[in-house]
Amino acid sequence: MEDKAARSVGAVHRPSDSPESSHPPPVVSTAENAAVGSTSTSTNTNTSGGDGGSGGDSGSTNPPKPPPYSGPTANPSPQRQSQRGNGPQYYPGLPVLDYRQYAPPLFELSSDKTTITSKASYLSENAGALAALIRNVARVPPKPYIQVQGSRGGGHNIDFAVKMNLMTLLVPEDAGRRMDYLRCVGQGEVACRGGHQPALQPDLGPDAGLEDWCERFVRDPAPIKTFALERVVANLDVDWIEGQLRSLVAATGYKGVVTVQFPIAHAKVVVQNPDRVNRFFTSVTSLFTGRNKYEVVKAVWPFATSPNNSSSSGGGGGERQCVVQSERTWWAEWKDIIRYAIATKRRGWVTNEDRLEYIMEGLGREVPATDWDVEY
């Protein structure tokens, strides 16, 4: 009985066990696992022996370690790096611009989206800082767009109101083809030169530049003074585009009043010296003393190298070169899309999404008849 009890607590040997299965599998270090990869895993699996042997028990005590995971080493692309630093920012489908210049620190955007204004003291006290700011914000264009509206009943009943963004026509894909430049007021040119009204004086000379005018602004002791940069669009034939739009609306049978406008958003940057007391006091003071205005610098963003001399052709002739495309080319690409938006009484923007639907799905190629005779 004692021998039987001793055997019951001893090691159990089955015929199916091989001599190798009674030994635990070798332990492989982490470094070796990293070196051999999946090979070590297959080796330990084969060593586990038959079905349920002691080698399998030992394997469960020391499970094989998988090779360490290492993710892909993703280096940030140059586009992402440029967004973190200074310079242009890259957004798919948008012009390559430094969009931060539309909202610099300490500036506020007006409710109509046309002007940003700052009363930061350093800009009215440091001519170098002011000049650097003006040059930076001049590197991004204004946002010109077209607004077409149809109304009846004295303008109270709006039938349609569509808008088209033209900013992309000022910025070429190749930065080397940009035509924008900074221009200061010249001799004999009427402008606000530090007074209350436009005038020919003071004249800082033929070689006066941005820094000279910034220096004069900083030294001006006036209690209220402003320095402004205006972004302007040059050589865009708005008359030809307006004519095409009016003809298009008339072709739909519309009998109401049609207005065509060419507003410009983000058109002005204004720096004003800080309020000496508060904003209300400054407003009251300006009523009696006025304010010295410096409107002597413009950021010019040409649509083309010269005006369109041939209004009937719309494409321009001679040596005229457009930054992106001519008025005629733009109209050929968008006229059907605009007509569809007007015929369906759109109130909002006509965008690239409409153009994609036109190209991919044919939406707008056939314009449905519009009932303009609805009584209000």
C-alpha positions in Angstrom: 0.0 0.0 0.0 2.8 2.4 0.9 4.5 1.7 -2.5 1.2 2.4 -4.2 0.7 5.7 -2.4 4.3 6.7 -3.2 3.7 6.0 -6.9 0.5 8.0 -6.9 2.3 11.2 -6.0 5.3 10.7 -8.2 5.8 11.7 -11.8 3.6 10.1 -14.3 5.3 8.5 -17.4 3.2 7.7 -20.4 4.5 5.6 -23.3 3.6 8.4 -25.7 6.0 10.8 -24.0 9.3 11.1 -25.7 12.5 11.8 -23.8 12.7 15.4 -25.2 9.1 16.2 -24.1 10.0 16.0 -20.4 12.2 19.0 -20.7 10.8 22.6 -20.9 11.4 24.5 -24.1 14.4 26.8 -24.2 13.7 30.4 -23.2 14.6 32.8 -25.9 15.6 36.3 -24.9 13.7 39.4 -26.1 16.6 40.4 -28.3 16.7 37.0 -29.9 12.9 37.2 -30.5 13.4 40.5 -32.2 16.2 39.0 -34.3 14.5 35.7 -35.4 10.9 37.0 -35.5 8.4 34.3 -36.2 11.0 31.6 -36.5 11.2 31.3 -32.6 7.5 30.9 -32.4 7.4 27.9 -34.9 10.3 26.3 -33.1 8.6 26.4 -29.7 5.4 25.0 -31.2 7.2 22.0 -32.7 9.0 21.3 -29.4 5.7 21.0 -27.5 5.5 17.4 -28.4 2.4 15.3 -28.9 -1.1 15.7 -27.7 -1.0 17.0 -24.2 2.5 15.9 -23.2 4.6 17.5 -20.4 6.3 19.6 -23.1 2.8 21.2 -23.8 2.5 21.9 -20.0 5.9 23.5 -19.9 5.0 25.6 -23.1 1.9 27.0 -21.3 4.1 28.0 -18.4 6.6 29.9 -20.6 4.6 31.0 -23.7 6.5 32.1 -26.7 7.0 35.8 -26.9 6.0 37.5 -30.2 8.4 39.8 -31.9 8.1 43.4 -30.6 5.7 45.6 -32.7 7.2 48.6 -34.4 4.9 50.9 -36.3 5.8 52.7 -39.5 8.2 55.6 -39.1 6.1 58.3 -40.7 8.1 61.5 -41.3 5.9 64.6 -41.6 5.4 65.6 -45.2 6.9 69.0 -46.4 3.3 70.2 -46.7 2.6 69.5 -43.0 5.9 71.1 -42.0 5.1 74.2 -44.0 1.8 74.5 -42.1 3.5 74.5 -38.8 6.1 77.1 -39.8 6.0 80.3 -41.8 4.9 80.5 -45.4 2.1 79.1 -47.5 -0.3 76.6 -46.2 -1.5 73.6 -48.3 -5.2 72.6 -48.3 -6.3 70.2 -51.0 -8.5 72.1 -53.5 -7.6 75.5 -52.3 -5.1 78.1 -53.5 -1.7 77.8 -51.8 -1.6 80.8 -49.5 -0.7 81.8 -46.0 -4.3 81.9 -44.7 -3.1 83.1 -41.3 -2.7 86.6 -42.8 -6.4 87.0 -43.1 -6.7 87.0 -39.3 -3.4 88.1 -37.7 -3.1 88.3 -33.9 -4.9 91.3 -32.3 -7.1 92.0 -35.3 -10.8 91.9 -35.5 -12.9 91.1 -38.6 -15.8 93.4 -39.4 -19.3 92.0 -39.6 -19.5 92.5 -43.4 -16.2 90.5 -43.8 -14.5 93.4 -45.6 -12.1 94.8 -43.1 -9.8 93.7 -40.3 -8.8 96.3 -37.7 -6.2 96.4 -34.9 -5.5 98.9 -32.1 -2.3 97.2 -31.0 0.0 99.8 -29.6 3.2 98.4 -31.1 1.9 98.9 -34.6 1.4 102.6 -34.1 4.7 103.1 -32.3 7.1 101.0 -34.3 7.5 101.8 -38.0 9.4 98.6 -38.7 6.7 96.4 -37.2 4.0 98.2 -39.1 5.9 97.9 -42.4 6.5 94.2 -41.8 2.8 93.6 -41.1 1.7 95.4 -44.2 4.0 93.4 -46.4 2.8 90.1 -44.8 -0.9 90.8 -45.2 -0.4 92.0 -48.8 0.8 88.5 -49.8 -2.8 87.1 -49.7 -5.5 88.3 -52.2 -8.9 89.8 -51.5 -11.9 87.6 -52.1 -13.9 89.0 -55.0 -17.2 87.4 -55.8 -20.3 87.9 -58.0 -23.7 88.4 -56.5 -26.8 88.1 -58.7 -30.2 88.7 -57.3 -33.7 88.7 -58.8 -36.5 90.4 -56.9 -40.1 91.7 -57.3 -42.4 93.8 -55.3 -40.0 96.6 -54.7 -37.2 94.3 -53.6 -39.2 92.6 -50.8 -39.7 89.3 -52.6 -36.4 87.6 -53.5 -36.8 85.0 -56.3 -33.1 84.0 -56.4 -29.8 85.2 -55.0 -26.6 83.4 -56.1 -23.0 84.1 -55.5 -19.8 82.9 -57.2 -16.3 83.2 -55.7 -13.6 84.6 -58.1 -10.6 84.5 -55.8 -9.1 81.4 -57.5 -8.8 83.4 -60.7 -6.1 85.6 -58.9 -3.8 82.9 -57.7 -2.1 80.6 -60.3 -1.0 77.1 -59.4 2.6 78.0 -60.3 3.7 80.6 -57.7 6.2 81.9 -60.3 3.3 83.2 -62.4 1.9 85.4 -59.7 1.4 89.1 -60.7 0.5 90.8 -57.4 2.6 93.7 -56.2 2.6 96.4 -53.5 2.0 100.0 -54.7 2.5 103.3 -52.8 0.8 106.5 -53.8 2.7 108.6 -56.3 3.3 112.2 -57.0 0.3 114.1 -58.2 -2.1 111.4 -57.0 -5.0 112.3 -54.8 -5.1 110.2 -51.6 -5.5 110.5 -47.8 -1.9 111.3 -46.9 -2.3 111.9 -43.2 -5.2 114.4 -43.3 -8.9 114.2 -42.9 -9.6 114.4 -46.7 -7.8 113.2 -49.9 -5.2 115.6 -51.0 -2.0 116.0 -53.0 0.1 116.8 -50.0 2.3 116.0 -48.2 4.6 114.6 -50.9 7.4 112.5 -49.6 9.3 112.5 -52.9 9.5 110.2 -55.9 11.4 107.6 -54.1 9.1 107.4 -51.0 8.2 103.8 -50.1 6.2 101.9 -47.5 8.8 102.4 -44.8 8.7 106.2 -45.3 5.0 106.4 -44.9 5.0 104.1 -41.9 7.6 106.3 -40.2 5.5 109.4 -40.9 2.4 107.7 -39.4 4.3 106.7 -36.2 5.6 110.2 -35.7 2.2 111.8 -36.3 1.0 113.2 -32.9 -2.7 113.2 -33.8 -5.0 111.8 -31.1 -6.7 109.6 -33.6 -4.9 108.2 -36.7 -5.3 105.2 -39.0 -3.0 103.5 -41.5 -4.8 101.3 -44.1 -3.8 98.8 -46.7 -6.3 98.2 -49.5 -6.4 95.0 -51.5 -7.7 95.6 -55.1 -8.4 93.6 -58.2 -7.1 94.9 -61.5 -8.0 94.3 -65.1 -11.1 92.1 -64.6 -13.7 93.0 -67.1 -16.8 93.1 -64.8 -18.8 94.9 -67.5 -18.6 92.0 -69.9 -19.4 89.4 -67.2 -22.4 91.5 -66.0 -23.7 91.6 -69.6 -23.5 87.8 -69.9 -25.3 87.3 -66.6 -28.1 89.7 -67.5 -28.6 87.9 -70.9 -28.6 84.6 -69.2 -31.3 85.6 -66.7 -33.4 87.2 -69.4 -33.3 83.9 -71.3 -35.1 82.2 -68.4 -38.1 84.5 -68.9 -37.6 86.3 -65.6 -39.4 89.6 -65.5 -38.3 90.9 -62.2 -35.6 93.4 -61.2 -32.1 91.9 -61.6 -29.1 93.3 -59.7 -25.5 92.2 -60.4 -22.8 93.3 -58.0 -19.1 92.5 -57.6 -18.3 92.9 -53.8 -14.8 92.3 -52.4 -14.4 90.6 -49.1 -11.1 90.9 -47.1 -10.4 94.1 -48.9 -8.9 96.3 -46.2 -6.4 96.1 -43.3 -6.6 99.0 -40.8 -4.3 99.9 -38.0 -5.4 102.5 -35.5 -3.6 104.0 -32.5 -5.1 102.7 -29.1 -8.0 104.5 -27.4 -6.6 107.0 -24.9 -9.6 106.5 -22.6 -12.1 104.2 -24.2 -13.9 103.5 -27.5 -16.7 105.8 -26.7 -14.4 108.7 -25.9 -12.5 108.1 -29.2 -15.7 108.1 -31.2 -16.8 111.4 -29.6 -13.4 113.0 -30.1 -13.3 112.0 -33.8 -16.6 113.9 -34.3 -14.9 117.1 -33.3 -11.3 116.7 -34.3 -11.6 114.1 -37.1 -8.9 111.5 -37.6 -5.7 111.5 -39.6 -6.0 108.9 -42.3 -3.1 107.3 -44.2 -4.5 105.5 -47.2 -1.3 105.5 -49.3 -0.6 101.8 -50.0 -2.4 99.2 -52.0 -1.9 95.5 -52.7 -2.7 95.1 -56.4 -3.9 91.6 -57.5 -4.3 91.6 -61.3 -6.7 89.3 -63.1 -4.6 89.9 -66.3 -1.6 91.9 -67.5 -3.9 94.6 -69.0 -7.5 95.6 -69.3 -9.8 93.7 -71.7 -9.9 96.1 -74.7 -12.3 93.9 -76.6 -15.5 93.8 -74.6 -17.3 92.0 -77.4 -14.9 89.0 -77.4 -14.4 88.8 -73.6 -11.2 87.0 -74.1 -9.0 90.0 -74.7 -6.7 90.4 -77.6 -3.1 91.3 -78.3 -0.6 90.7 -75.6 -3.1 90.3 -72.7 -2.3 87.4 -70.5 -4.5 86.2 -67.7 -3.2 84.8 -64.4 -5.4 81.7 -64.6 -8.0 82.0 -67.4 -9.9 84.6 -69.4 -13.4 85.9 -68.7 -14.6 84.0 -71.7 -13.1 80.7 -70.6 -14.5 81.1 -67.1 -18.0 81.9 -68.5 -17.9 78.9 -70.8 -17.2 76.6 -67.8 -19.8 78.1 -65.5 -22.7 79.5 -67.5 -24.8 76.3 -67.5 -24.2 75.8 -63.8 -25.2 79.4 -63.0 -28.3 79.1 -65.2 -29.4 76.0 -63.4 -28.9 77.6 -60.0 -31.0 80.6 -61.1 -33.7 78.5 -62.7 -34.1 76.5 -59.5 -34.3 79.7 -57.4 -31.1 79.1 -55.5 -30.3 81.3 -52.6 -26.6 80.8 -51.8 -23.2 80.0 -53.3 -22.6 78.2 -56.6 -19.5 76.1 -55.9 -17.3 73.4 -57.2 -19.7 70.8 -55.9 -22.2 72.1 -58.5 -19.5 71.9 -61.1 -18.8 68.3 -60.1 -22.5 67.4 -60.4 -22.6 69.0 -63.8 -19.5 67.2 -65.1 -20.1 63.8 -63.4 -23.9 63.6 -63.5 -25.0 66.1 -66.1 -27.0 68.0 -63.5 -27.8 71.4 -65.1 -27.3 70.4 -68.8 -31.1 70.5 -69.2 -32.7 73.3 -67.3 -36.3 72.8 -66.2 -38.9 75.4 -67.0 -39.3 77.9 -64.2 -42.6 79.4 -63.2 -41.8 83.0 -62.4 -45.5 84.1 -62.3 -46.1 83.1 -58.7 -48.2 85.7 -56.9 -47.0 87.0 -53.6 
